[in-house]
Amino acid sequence: MQQLRPFFPYYGSKWNVARYYPKPDYDLVIEPFAGSAGYSLYYGSPRVRLFDKDPILVGVWSYLLRVTSKEIFALPDLLTVGDSVDNYDLPQEAKWLIGFWLNRGSASPKKSRTAYSARTDRSQLTWGPRAKARIIEQLGALSGWSIELGGYEGAQDEEATWFVDPPYVEKGKFYRHNQVDYALPGGVGALAERASHRLRRAKCHLASI
Ligand SMILES: C[S@@+](CC[C@H](N)C(=O)[O-])C[C@H]1O[C@@H](n2cnc3c(N)ncnc32)[C@H](O)[C@@H]1O
């Protein structure tokens, strides 16, 4: 599986720390709190099911799952400080995608290029031709991915590697959706219960080999 790089920067992305988590055991990865899906990208998972409650984030992923390389290539580079996505006739989701790049490490997209987001001194990628090239290069790897707008409880119980990364308790206030009811039927508590049941079954299986 070929490693993929982030399609956009996002607050709380796990891409940089994914190497500290175990590799997926299954081809299918489910992320019930998707964000920018850092874990699935890092391990280049071919089949991924994403769920997130944030319509902006889901809009960006839906756009990435349907957009063509030609459309990405045609997006404006916004290299001049002060230039804004609103100066261009673009789909809203494209404006959000660019906006996450203009507001690195944030949970909210920005509209215009600032001097701060134009700096290149930290060798971080900013929005422009190189970011577009990265997206274009990787689009084909998303053919087995899907995204659904909704709470984590919409993720069905399936044999897969689950990467569960809910909003932080304190710092979660930066997300548009940060209240998680863990007691919902089919909620994280139930997920954990099913996972430990599976683990027990797997251990029994191993013990009987
Ligand atoms: C810590 S971030 C996930 C970061 C992600 N692992 C990454 O690599 O970018 C948590 C995500 O959960 C989403 N979220 C908050 N409440 C949710 C809920 N009840 N169900 C599903 N997603 C939710 C937020 O919108 C946010 O994108």
The ligand as an SDF file (V2000), in Angstrom:
LIG
                    3D

 27 29  0  0  0  0  0  0  0  0999 V2000
   -9.8420   14.7780   16.3620 C   0  0  0  0  0  0  0  0  0  0  0  0
  -10.7460   15.1330   14.8660 S   0  0  0  0  0  0  0  0  0  0  0  0
  -10.2980   13.7730   13.8380 C   0  0  0  0  0  0  0  0  0  0  0  0
   -8.9480   14.0180   13.2300 C   0  0  0  0  0  0  0  0  0  0  0  0
   -8.5750   12.9650   12.1930 C   0  0  0  0  0  0  0  0  0  0  0  0
   -8.1900   11.7060   12.8060 N   0  0  0  0  0  0  0  0  0  0  0  0
   -7.4750   13.4660   11.2590 C   0  0  0  0  0  0  0  0  0  0  0  0
   -6.4530   12.7590   11.0540 O   0  0  0  0  0  0  0  0  0  0  0  0
   -7.6050   14.5780   10.7350 O   0  0  0  0  0  0  0  0  0  0  0  0
  -12.4020   14.7470   15.3330 C   0  0  0  0  0  0  0  0  0  0  0  0
  -13.4380   14.8780   14.2180 C   0  0  0  0  0  0  0  0  0  0  0  0
  -14.6870   14.3930   14.7360 O   0  0  0  0  0  0  0  0  0  0  0  0
  -15.7410   15.1450   14.1570 C   0  0  0  0  0  0  0  0  0  0  0  0
  -16.9200   14.9460   15.0200 N   0  0  0  0  0  0  0  0  0  0  0  0
  -17.3040   15.6170   16.1340 C   0  0  0  0  0  0  0  0  0  0  0  0
  -18.3930   15.0610   16.6910 N   0  0  0  0  0  0  0  0  0  0  0  0
  -18.7080   13.9840   15.9110 C   0  0  0  0  0  0  0  0  0  0  0  0
  -19.7250   12.9810   15.9660 C   0  0  0  0  0  0  0  0  0  0  0  0
  -20.6310   12.9620   16.9530 N   0  0  0  0  0  0  0  0  0  0  0  0
  -19.7220   12.0190   15.0290 N   0  0  0  0  0  0  0  0  0  0  0  0
  -18.8040   12.0250   14.0220 C   0  0  0  0  0  0  0  0  0  0  0  0
  -17.8280   12.9590   13.9020 N   0  0  0  0  0  0  0  0  0  0  0  0
  -17.7780   13.9180   14.8380 C   0  0  0  0  0  0  0  0  0  0  0  0
  -15.1930   16.5650   14.0760 C   0  0  0  0  0  0  0  0  0  0  0  0
  -15.8890   17.3060   13.0900 O   0  0  0  0  0  0  0  0  0  0  0  0
  -13.7210   16.3070   13.7400 C   0  0  0  0  0  0  0  0  0  0  0  0
  -13.5250   16.3670   12.3370 O   0  0  0  0  0  0  0  0  0  0  0  0
  1  2  1  0
  2  3  1  0
  2 10  1  0
  3  4  1  0
  4  5  1  0
  5  6  1  0
  5  7  1  0
  7  8  2  0
  7  9  1  0
 10 11  1  0
 11 12  1  0
 11 26  1  0
 12 13  1  0
 13 14  1  0
 13 24  1  0
 14 15  1  0
 14 23  1  0
 15 16  2  0
 16 17  1  0
 17 18  1  0
 17 23  2  0
 18 19  1  0
 18 20  2  0
 20 21  1  0
 21 22  2  0
 22 23  1  0
 24 25  1  0
 24 26  1  0
 26 27  1  0
M  CHG  2   2   1   9  -1
M  END
$$$$
